[in-house]
Amino acid sequence: MKPVAENFLIELFQSPLDPGYADAARRKAERPSGQEVSRWGRLGGRGVTALACLLIGLLFAVAYQHAVAAKPSTTKAREDLIGDVESRRTQGEQLQRQAENLRDQVAKARDNALADRGDAQRLRELAAATGLGKVTGDGVVVTLADAPPQIDPVTGKPSDDNPGVVLDRDLQDVANALWQAGAEAIAINGQRLTATSTIRTAGGAILVDFRPVTGPYEIAAIGPDEDAFTGSATAARFRRYVDTYRMRFSVKSRTGLTLAAAAETQLRYAKAPSPAPSSPPSGGR
């Protein structure tokens, strides 16, 4: 008895053609000459092919029409949203200017109502120190800007990874260094800083007192000397950022800087001072 593998190899070499192909070849050979494929069969095959191509083309046309029809509505919705944002921003800026004008009028009326000019001057100084009054003076302006994006050598497109992007903590460090250098008032892109101001990141934007600021970032400070800030450790660190990450950093002296007042602080809690203990009367019975 021969092994199964040997029998299989002998059968494979003796009959290399699959039985199905052999039956089809035998039927084709037995068919009369000229009747391999009928005319109607050829026409039917071509018709089926044409119908399939027509259906595929119809599907592509319908998909294209839907895409074209949806694009104007999507574009219009985006344009309406952008227009709404710009309109609200313009209204906010107008209201901010009106608030500043009203604040100036209130300050003038308050000064006129005060009989003691010393009290009026003291109030103005307190308002300037707390950030609630407009101030003018000499100082410095520190400018920070993102480094240009790196170009991917393979794709030729800007890379998403940019270590030279200005972060919220960079603005915090510069503001703290300016306070340490003797700043009396600081504003970031026109946003006046107070004792309760916040500088933080929300999403991809930097917020100063919940208002977004965009680069280049200008930190204006009244009071400090340029040398006092440029000699600080913070300025030295940002100069290293310029060399390493190509971040843009500059410090310039300015005369006649004017910083607008900050918005009124909304205080939620207050505590009245406790009265001073009365001393017992001296003498008497």
C-alpha positions in Angstrom: 0.0 0.0 0.0 1.5 3.3 -1.1 1.6 6.2 1.2 -1.1 8.8 0.8 1.3 11.6 -0.1 2.9 9.5 -2.8 -0.5 8.7 -4.3 -1.4 12.4 -4.2 1.8 13.4 -6.1 1.2 10.7 -8.8 -2.4 11.9 -9.3 -1.3 15.5 -9.4 1.3 14.9 -12.2 -1.1 12.6 -14.1 -4.0 15.1 -14.0 -2.6 18.6 -13.5 -5.9 20.3 -14.6 -8.7 20.8 -12.2 -11.7 18.6 -13.0 -14.0 21.6 -13.2 -11.7 23.3 -15.8 -11.5 19.9 -17.7 -15.3 19.7 -17.9 -15.6 23.2 -19.1 -13.0 22.6 -21.8 -14.8 19.4 -22.9 -18.2 21.2 -23.2 -16.6 24.0 -25.2 -15.1 21.5 -27.6 -18.4 19.7 -28.1 -20.2 22.9 -28.8 -20.8 23.6 -32.6 -18.5 26.0 -34.3 -19.5 29.6 -34.2 -21.8 29.2 -31.2 -19.3 29.7 -28.3 -21.1 32.8 -27.2 -24.4 34.0 -28.6 -24.9 37.5 -29.8 -27.6 38.1 -27.2 -25.3 36.8 -24.5 -22.6 39.3 -25.5 -25.2 42.1 -25.5 -26.5 41.1 -22.2 -23.1 41.1 -20.6 -22.4 44.6 -22.0 -25.8 45.8 -20.8 -25.1 44.6 -17.3 -21.7 46.3 -17.3 -23.2 49.5 -18.6 -26.0 49.5 -16.0 -23.5 48.9 -13.2 -21.3 51.8 -14.5 -24.5 54.0 -14.7 -25.5 53.2 -11.1 -22.0 53.9 -9.8 -22.0 57.2 -11.7 -25.4 58.1 -10.3 -24.3 57.4 -6.8 -21.2 59.7 -7.2 -23.4 62.4 -8.7 -25.9 62.3 -5.8 -23.0 62.3 -3.2 -21.4 65.3 -5.0 -24.7 67.2 -5.1 -25.2 66.6 -1.4 -21.7 67.8 -0.6 -22.1 70.9 -2.7 -25.5 71.6 -1.3 -24.2 71.2 2.3 -21.1 73.3 1.8 -22.9 76.7 1.4 -24.9 76.2 4.5 -21.8 75.2 6.5 -19.9 78.1 5.2 -22.8 80.5 6.0 -23.1 79.2 9.5 -19.4 79.7 10.1 -19.5 83.2 8.6 -22.5 84.0 10.8 -20.7 82.8 13.9 -17.6 84.8 13.0 -19.7 87.9 12.4 -21.5 87.4 15.7 -18.2 87.1 17.6 -16.8 90.3 15.9 -20.1 92.2 16.7 -20.0 91.2 20.3 -16.4 92.1 20.6 -17.0 95.5 19.1 -19.9 96.1 21.5 -17.7 95.0 24.4 -15.0 97.5 23.4 -17.6 100.3 23.1 -19.0 99.5 26.5 -15.5 99.5 27.9 -14.8 103.0 26.5 -18.1 104.2 27.9 -17.2 102.8 31.3 -13.9 104.5 31.3 -15.5 107.9 30.4 -18.1 107.4 33.1 -15.3 106.5 35.6 -13.4 109.7 34.7 -16.6 111.8 35.2 -17.2 110.2 38.6 -13.6 110.9 39.6 -13.9 114.6 38.6 -17.3 115.0 40.4 -15.8 113.3 43.5 -12.8 115.6 43.5 -15.0 118.7 43.1 -17.3 117.5 45.9 -14.4 117.0 48.4 -13.7 120.1 50.3 -10.3 119.0 51.4 -7.9 118.8 48.4 -5.6 116.6 50.4 -8.3 113.9 50.6 -8.9 114.1 46.8 -5.2 113.7 46.2 -5.0 110.8 48.6 -8.0 109.1 46.9 -6.3 109.5 43.5 -3.1 107.9 44.9 -5.0 105.0 46.3 -6.9 104.4 43.1 -3.6 104.4 41.1 -2.0 102.0 43.6 -4.9 99.6 43.4 -5.2 99.7 39.7 -8.6 101.5 39.7 -7.2 104.8 38.4 -5.6 105.8 35.1 -1.9 106.5 35.6 0.8 108.2 33.4 4.6 108.1 33.8 7.9 106.7 32.5 8.8 103.1 32.5 9.6 100.1 30.3 7.7 97.9 27.8 8.7 94.2 27.6 7.6 92.5 24.4 7.2 88.7 24.1 6.3 86.8 20.9 6.1 83.2 19.8 9.0 81.8 17.9 8.4 81.1 14.2 7.1 77.6 13.7 9.6 74.9 12.7 9.3 73.6 9.1 9.1 69.8 8.8 11.9 68.8 6.4 9.9 65.9 5.0 6.5 67.5 4.4 7.6 71.1 4.1 4.7 72.2 6.4 4.9 74.0 9.8 5.4 71.6 12.7 2.8 71.5 15.5 5.5 71.2 18.1 6.9 74.7 18.9 8.8 74.9 22.1 9.1 78.7 21.7 5.4 79.5 22.3 4.7 82.1 25.0 2.9 80.5 27.9 0.8 82.1 30.7 3.5 81.4 33.2 6.0 83.4 31.0 3.7 86.5 31.4 3.4 85.8 35.1 7.2 85.6 35.5 7.8 88.9 33.6 5.1 90.7 35.6 6.5 89.5 38.9 10.0 90.5 37.9 8.7 94.0 37.0 7.0 94.3 40.4 10.3 93.3 42.0 12.2 95.9 39.9 10.0 98.7 41.3 6.9 98.8 39.0 4.0 101.0 40.3 1.5 99.9 37.7 1.5 97.1 35.0 -0.7 96.3 32.1 -0.6 93.4 29.6 -1.8 94.4 26.2 -3.8 97.2 27.8 -5.3 95.0 30.6 -4.4 96.6 33.9 -3.2 94.3 36.7 -4.6 94.6 40.2 -4.1 92.7 43.4 -6.8 90.2 42.3 -5.7 89.8 38.7 -5.3 86.3 37.2 -3.1 85.3 34.2 -4.0 81.8 33.1 -4.6 79.6 30.0 -8.0 78.4 28.8 -7.8 76.1 25.8 -5.3 77.7 23.5 -5.7 81.3 24.7 -4.1 83.3 27.5 -6.6 85.2 29.6 -5.8 88.2 31.7 -8.7 88.8 34.1 -10.8 86.5 31.9 -10.2 88.6 28.8 -8.1 87.0 26.0 -4.9 88.5 24.9 -2.9 87.6 21.8 0.7 87.9 20.8 2.9 89.8 20.5 2.4 90.4 24.2 3.4 93.8 25.5 3.9 94.1 29.3 4.0 97.9 30.1 5.2 99.0 33.5 5.4 102.4 35.0 8.2 103.0 37.5 11.0 100.5 37.0 14.3 101.3 35.3 15.3 99.3 32.2 18.6 98.3 33.8 16.9 97.0 36.9 14.8 94.6 34.9 17.4 93.6 32.3 19.8 92.6 35.0 17.3 90.3 36.7 17.4 86.5 36.5 14.1 86.4 34.6 15.4 88.6 31.8 18.5 86.4 31.6 16.3 83.3 31.3 14.3 84.8 28.5 17.5 85.7 26.6 18.4 82.0 26.8 15.0 81.3 25.3 15.8 83.6 22.4 19.0 81.7 21.7 17.6 78.2 22.3 14.0 78.4 21.1 14.1 81.6 18.9 11.4 83.2 21.1 11.3 87.0 20.6 12.0 89.1 23.6 12.8 92.8 23.9 12.9 95.5 26.6 12.6 99.2 25.8 12.4 102.3 27.9 9.3 104.5 27.3 8.4 108.0 28.5 4.9 109.2 29.0 3.3 105.8 29.3 -0.5 105.8 30.0 -2.1 102.8 31.6 -5.9 102.7 31.7 -7.7 101.8 34.9 -8.9 98.2 35.5 -12.5 97.3 35.8 -14.2 97.7 39.2 -13.4 94.8 41.5 -16.5 92.9 42.6 -16.0 92.2 46.3 -18.2 89.4 47.7 -17.1 89.5 51.3 -16.4 92.4 53.7 -15.7 92.6 57.4 -16.1 95.7 59.5 -13.1 96.4 61.7 -13.7 95.7 65.4 -13.8 98.8 67.6 -10.7 99.6 69.6 -11.0 98.7 73.3 -11.7 101.7 75.5 -9.1 102.5 78.2 -10.4 103.0 81.7 -10.6 106.6 82.9 -7.8 107.8 85.0 -8.4 109.4 88.4 -11.8 109.9 89.9 -13.4 108.1 92.8 
